[in-house]
Each structure stands twice: as structure tokens, then as C-alpha cells.
Amino acid sequence: MKNRLKRYVMLLAAVIFQSCNLFSPVDPLPPAFSKLELVDIRRTELTVSGTIFNPDSKNDRQEKKSGGILEYGLVYGTTSQLDIQKDKVIKIGEKPAQVPISIQNQKITGLAADTRYYVALFARNEGGGIAYSEILEAKTTISPAISATRSSVKITNGPGLAFDLDAGNMISSSDPKGDVILDLFTITGRGTTLSITGAGNLQLKNLGVADYDKLTYLDLALINDMSPKAIGFVVNTQTANSVIAFKTGEGRLGKWRIESISGNVLTISLATYEK
């Protein structure tokens, strides 16, 4: 009899304890994140991807108290102690239609070259407050990658042809990718003249005879007097290895060396940098 009473008391105590747990306070949880992935890195730009999740609640009451995500995005700066109150923020969205939230190939632009940055995802929900992902560390490059490079390439000039400085190719003059129309002609008593007419918002500057190899991306970026005006000059021993700086309509900077002309064949070197 005593054993039955003891078991009954223990069972009753367990039921009461469980009932108390059902109605005891629960703590809200902040959002959760995947590892932030570095997709691409350039001179003034980083590209990242990651995922934001709802927290792993232990029960329905905790899930309800944590609530839905109200806003989310990226926070970045030059120190590892990131805080949306003091660092730069890219707000990507708020109150998403569904979770998980997949953030793919998100660009962070306007960065300084050759600088170490720290980046994290952030999200704020209704009950758990603001949370941050694992911090990603990355350093921007000194100069952008070269999208097109040519060295002492011979191109044959002719009617209806243009040059795409972004890709470094001769194309039809009717192709919208054309940046310049080239025209070679001979002036009696003067020699062979090269005329370069820009298209598609191209800007040019003739730097004259210059050291092509030592001309850096930063040198090009500091030129503030490029012009859409056409360039023309006689190619001879005095003007061979003239260098033209340019900015294409797509925003790429580059350098273009006019090495020589023989008949209707133009020999050039070219380097076009990514944006």
C-alpha cells in the first residue's frame, strides 16, 4: 500500500512539474546563419553569398516568441568588431516571404583598394533581437584584373571595321560593342596618318610617346581630362610607341600602344582593366 502511494505521489509530482514547464517563461532566440562565403574579390569590390535561417526553437512557444525576421542584410568595416550602429550596412530586405533567405552573389562596392575588410550577415527578428553571422575577412586587390591584353598584335584595317577595346577584338562597325573606328590613310609629303574616332561614350587621351609597361592602373585612374574627341596623328619614327589612355562606355580603363603602321596593317599593344 505504501509503495503504491509512493508511486502515485511521484507520478503526480511529475505531472505537476511538466505542467509548470508548459507555462514557464521561454527565451526568444535570434536568427541563425550559414557560413558567409567569399565569391569574388576585386580592387574596390567584394562579392559574397550566405543564408539566413529562423532559429532552432525547442517548442512552439519559443518559436512564436522569437517571431519572424523583420530586416536583414550585410554589415562591413575595417575592424572585426562589427556593429550595424557604427559600421556600413547594406540593407537587403525586410519581412521575407519565406525562410531560409538565400543571399547569392551580393556585391559590396565602393571599397578602398589593397584594404582588409570584415563582413557579416545580420538579421533582426521580432523577439530575439539582432544577430550576426560568422565574420568573413578579405583583402581587396591592388589593381583590377585585366580583361583584355594584347602584345604587338597586327590588325588589318579596312572599310566597315571597328575595334572593341573591352574585349580587344576587331569587329564590324555596325556592332554596338565597337569602341573606336580606325582609319588609316596616306597624306602626300607627310606619311601614314591614323585617325581614331570614338563610339559608345568612349573617352580618350593621347599621352604621346610614353613608357607603356610602367603606366599603371592608378596612373590611368588619375587622368581627369580624357575626352570624346577624335585623335589623329602621323605615325613615324618620332611617334612610334605613342600611348593612348581610354575609358570605355562600359567603364573600363585601359592603355593602348600604337607601335607601327605598315600599309593598312596596324601593330598595337593593349591592356584593358576590369571595372
N, C-alpha and C positions, 0 to 999 in steps of 0.2 A: 504493500500500500504506500509506504513511504517512498519507494523507488518510482512508482507511478506518479506520485505527487511531485517528486523532484523533476521528472522528465517533463511534466506539464508546465511547471514553473519555468523551466529552461526554454521550452518551446514558445511560451508566452512572451518571455523576455526577448527572444529573437525576433518575434513578430513586431513587438513594440519598437525594437531598435531599427528594424527595416523601415517601419512607418515613419520614424523620426528622420531617417536618411532621405526619404522621399520628399520631405517638406523642409529639410535643412537648406540653408543658403548655398548657392553654387557660384563659382567664379567664372566670369566670361573669359574667353580665350581670344588672343589676337589672330590675325590671318597667318597663313603658312606659305612657304615659298619653295620652289625648286632652286637648284644652284644656278646662279646667273652665269651665262655663257658668253664669252667674247667671240663674236662672229668675224669682225674685221677691224683693222686699225690703220689709220692714215695720219697725215700730218696734222689736220685740225678736226678729226672726226673719229669717233668710236661707234661701232655697231654691236648691239648686244641682244640676247634672247633669254627669256625665262618664263616661268609660270607661277601664278598666284592661286592658292587654294583656300577654301574655307578651313577653319581649324578642325582637328580631330576631336570632336566633343565626346564626352563619356556617356551622355544621355540627352534626351530631347530637351530637358530644361536648360542644360548648359548650352546646347546648340541655339535654342531660342534666345537665351540671354546674350550670347556672343553676337547674334544678329548678322545681317548681310553686309557686304562690302559697300562702303559709301564713296570712296575715291581711291585711286591707285596711280602709280607712275614710277618715275626714276628720280633718284637724288644723287648728285655727284659733286665732287670738290677735290681739292688738292691735299686734304688731310683725311686720315682714316676714320676720324670721329664724325661720321655723317649725321646730319640733323636737318630735317626739312625747314626748320626755323631759321637756319643760318646759311645753309648751302643752296646750290642751284637745283631747281626742281623742274622736271618735265612731267606735267600732269597729263596722263594718257586718257583717263576716263573716270566715270563715276557711275555707281549703281549698275553694274554689269547685268546683262540679260541672263547670263549663265556663268557658272563657275565649274571647273577651273578657268582662269583667264590666261590665254596663251599670248604672250608678247613676243613677236617674231621680228627680228631684224630692225629693231628700233635704233635710229641714228641719234647720236649726241653730237651736235655740230658747234662750230664757233670756238673750238678749243685752241689752246696755245700749242705750238709745235715743240717737240722734244720735252714734254712735260708729263710727270707722273700723275695720274688721276685715280680716284677711288669712286666706285659706282655701286649702287644698291637699288633693288626694287623696294618700294614702300607701298603699304596699303593701310587703310583705316576702315574698321568695321563699326557697327553700332554699339557694341558693348566692350570689345577688347582693346580699343584704342589703336594707336599707330604701331606698326611693326615693320622691321627692315629685314631684307634677305641677307644672306652671306655677302660680304663686301668683295667686289671684284677689283683687282688692281691692274692697271695697264698704263703704258707709256706711249704717247704719240710719237710719230716718226719725225725725223729732222726735215725731210722733204717728201713730197708725194711720189708715188710710183710713176714711172714713165709709161705712158700708154702706147706711144709710138716712138720708135727710134730707127734712124737710118744713117748709114755712114758711107759717104761717097757713092751714092746711088745715081745711076744715069737714067734720066727720064726723057722720053722723046716728046717734044712739044708739037702740037698740031691743032687744026681748027676743031672747035667744039669740045675742047678738053678743059678740065679744071682740076684742082688739087684739094684733097681732103686732109687738112692739117691735123685733125683729131686722130685719124687712122693712118696717115702717111701714105696715101694712095692717089694715083691719077684716076679721075672718074669723068663721066660725061658732064658737060657744062649744065645740062638740064637736071642733074641730080641735086636735090636740095641739101645734101651733105657737103657740097662744094664750098670751100672757104675762099679760094682765090682763082682768078682767071689769069693764066700766064700767057704772055705774048712776046715772042722773040722776033725781032726784025733788024735789018741792017740799014744804017744811015751812012751814005757815002761820005767818006772822009772822016767818019767818027768810029765806026765799027758796029758790033752787035749790041743792041740795046734790049734789056729785059724790062718789061712792064708788068707790074703786079697789081691787079685790081681786086679789092676785097669784096666778099659777098657774105650774107648771113651775119651781119653785125660784127664782122672781123675788124680788129684794130691792129695797127702795125707801127713799127718804128724802125727805120734804118739806122743801125748802130755803126755803120761804116766797117772798115777792116778792124776786126776785134779778135781776141783770143777765145774762140768758140768753146774750147774744153774747160776754160776757167770760169765761164759765165754760168753762175749757179741759179737755182730756182729763186732764191732770195733776191738776187740781182734783178731778175725779171719782175718779181712782185713789187719791187720798189720803183719801177718805171711808171711815172704818172702822166706821161704825155704821149701815150700811144694815140693813134688817130685812124679814122676810117678812110683817110685819103689814100689814093693810089701812090705807089712807089715806082719810080723808073730810074734806071741808071745804065751807063755803058759798062759792060763787063770787059775788063782788060787786065793787064798785069798789075795795075795800080789798085783796081777794085776787087780783084780776086780774093776770095775768103771774106767778103763782106757778110755781116751777120744781121739778120732781121729778127727783132723780137716781135712776138704776136700774142694776142688773146683771141681765141675763137669765140664764135657765137654761143657755144656750149660752155664757155667759161674756163677753158683750159689755157694755161700759159705755155709758151714754148719758144725755142730758138731755132733758127733756120739759116744755115750757112750756104751761100751761093759760091761754089768753088770755081766753076768754069763753065763756059759755053763753047761748043764746037758745032757749027751749023745749027741744026734745030735740036741738038741734044744738050740738056742742062744737067750738070753734075751738082748734087746737093748733099748736105747732111742735115738731119732733123732730129730734134728731141721735143716731144710734146708731153707735158706732165698732166697727171690726173688732177681733178679738182680737189 
